[in-house]
């Protein structure tokens, strides 16, 4: 039996993957995402895409979820 892969990912990982996926779909030469990008870089890209592209409902929901989690983290600091 193959070992189970950990399906829990950090907020930073999820934000990065979401930003990466959306940038592939909605190409924008002004936005760059590097492999070593931090949470703030991903957040900036997600917010920019949210306000500049006509995203599908699922995509908007994914971004909103990430933003809500970031607000919770900031509130707990």
C-alpha atoms as a printed R data frame, in Angstrom:
   type eleno elety resid chain resno       x      y       z
1  ATOM     1    CA   UNK     A     1   0.000  0.000   0.000
2  ATOM     2    CA   UNK     A     2   1.316  3.450  -0.910
3  ATOM     3    CA   UNK     A     3   1.871  5.921   1.911
4  ATOM     4    CA   UNK     A     4  -0.875  8.473   2.326
5  ATOM     5    CA   UNK     A     5  -0.042 11.928   1.103
6  ATOM     6    CA   UNK     A     6  -0.688 14.709   3.563
7  ATOM     7    CA   UNK     A     7  -3.681 16.566   2.149
8  ATOM     8    CA   UNK     A     8  -3.372 19.404   4.642
9  ATOM     9    CA   UNK     A     9  -1.539 22.317   3.112
10 ATOM    10    CA   UNK     A    10  -0.640 25.631   4.599
11 ATOM    11    CA   UNK     A    11  -2.403 28.851   3.742
12 ATOM    12    CA   UNK     A    12   0.760 30.009   1.991
13 ATOM    13    CA   UNK     A    13   0.850 26.863  -0.162
14 ATOM    14    CA   UNK     A    14  -2.828 27.129  -1.065
15 ATOM    15    CA   UNK     A    15  -2.533 30.833  -1.899
16 ATOM    16    CA   UNK     A    16   0.498 30.126  -4.083
17 ATOM    17    CA   UNK     A    17  -1.226 27.273  -5.939
18 ATOM    18    CA   UNK     A    18  -4.380 29.330  -6.452
19 ATOM    19    CA   UNK     A    19  -2.387 32.308  -7.769
20 ATOM    20    CA   UNK     A    20  -0.295 30.047 -10.007
21 ATOM    21    CA   UNK     A    21  -3.362 28.339 -11.477
22 ATOM    22    CA   UNK     A    22  -5.198 31.598 -12.092
23 ATOM    23    CA   UNK     A    23  -2.132 33.249 -13.651
24 ATOM    24    CA   UNK     A    24  -1.884 30.359 -16.096
25 ATOM    25    CA   UNK     A    25  -5.498 30.888 -17.087
26 ATOM    26    CA   UNK     A    26  -5.603 34.698 -16.970
27 ATOM    27    CA   UNK     A    27  -2.193 35.661 -18.270
28 ATOM    28    CA   UNK     A    28  -0.999 39.086 -17.154
29 ATOM    29    CA   UNK     A    29   2.528 40.200 -18.078
30 ATOM    30    CA   UNK     A    30   2.590 42.642 -15.151
31 ATOM    31    CA   UNK     A    31   2.180 39.869 -12.567
32 ATOM    32    CA   UNK     A    32   5.027 37.522 -11.729
33 ATOM    33    CA   UNK     A    33   4.953 34.580  -9.342
34 ATOM    34    CA   UNK     A    34   8.230 32.907  -8.449
35 ATOM    35    CA   UNK     A    35   8.647 29.552  -6.718
36 ATOM    36    CA   UNK     A    36   9.999 31.364  -3.651
37 ATOM    37    CA   UNK     A    37   7.127 33.870  -3.519
38 ATOM    38    CA   UNK     A    38   5.681 34.501  -0.087
39 ATOM    39    CA   UNK     A    39   2.089 34.789   1.064
40 ATOM    40    CA   UNK     A    40   1.947 38.535   0.419
41 ATOM    41    CA   UNK     A    41   3.088 38.042  -3.199
42 ATOM    42    CA   UNK     A    42   0.357 35.477  -3.797
43 ATOM    43    CA   UNK     A    43  -2.201 37.675  -2.046
44 ATOM    44    CA   UNK     A    44  -1.305 40.652  -4.250
45 ATOM    45    CA   UNK     A    45  -1.742 38.565  -7.378
46 ATOM    46    CA   UNK     A    46  -5.059 37.126  -6.196
47 ATOM    47    CA   UNK     A    47  -6.467 40.551  -5.330
48 ATOM    48    CA   UNK     A    48  -5.272 42.005  -8.643
49 ATOM    49    CA   UNK     A    49  -6.878 39.188 -10.604
50 ATOM    50    CA   UNK     A    50 -10.066 39.499  -8.571
51 ATOM    51    CA   UNK     A    51 -10.405 43.155  -9.561
52 ATOM    52    CA   UNK     A    52  -9.117 42.970 -13.143
53 ATOM    53    CA   UNK     A    53 -10.547 39.722 -14.532
54 ATOM    54    CA   UNK     A    54 -13.998 38.261 -14.933
55 ATOM    55    CA   UNK     A    55 -13.412 35.224 -12.763
56 ATOM    56    CA   UNK     A    56 -15.722 32.253 -12.483
57 ATOM    57    CA   UNK     A    57 -17.719 31.894  -9.269
58 ATOM    58    CA   UNK     A    58 -15.514 29.019  -8.037
59 ATOM    59    CA   UNK     A    59 -12.382 31.100  -8.596
60 ATOM    60    CA   UNK     A    60 -13.854 34.064  -6.737
61 ATOM    61    CA   UNK     A    61 -14.845 31.769  -3.887
62 ATOM    62    CA   UNK     A    62 -11.336 30.290  -3.651
63 ATOM    63    CA   UNK     A    63  -9.826 33.773  -3.427
64 ATOM    64    CA   UNK     A    64 -12.392 34.871  -0.828
65 ATOM    65    CA   UNK     A    65 -11.602 31.816   1.304
66 ATOM    66    CA   UNK     A    66  -7.887 32.618   1.257
67 ATOM    67    CA   UNK     A    67  -8.557 36.264   2.131
68 ATOM    68    CA   UNK     A    68 -10.829 35.240   5.027
69 ATOM    69    CA   UNK     A    69  -8.163 32.909   6.408
70 ATOM    70    CA   UNK     A    70  -5.558 35.665   6.161
71 ATOM    71    CA   UNK     A    71  -7.866 38.009   8.090
72 ATOM    72    CA   UNK     A    72  -8.272 35.366  10.794
73 ATOM    73    CA   UNK     A    73  -4.516 34.963  11.078
74 ATOM    74    CA   UNK     A    74  -4.021 38.731  11.311
75 ATOM    75    CA   UNK     A    75  -6.714 38.936  13.959
76 ATOM    76    CA   UNK     A    76  -4.981 36.297  16.064
77 ATOM    77    CA   UNK     A    77  -1.637 38.122  16.072
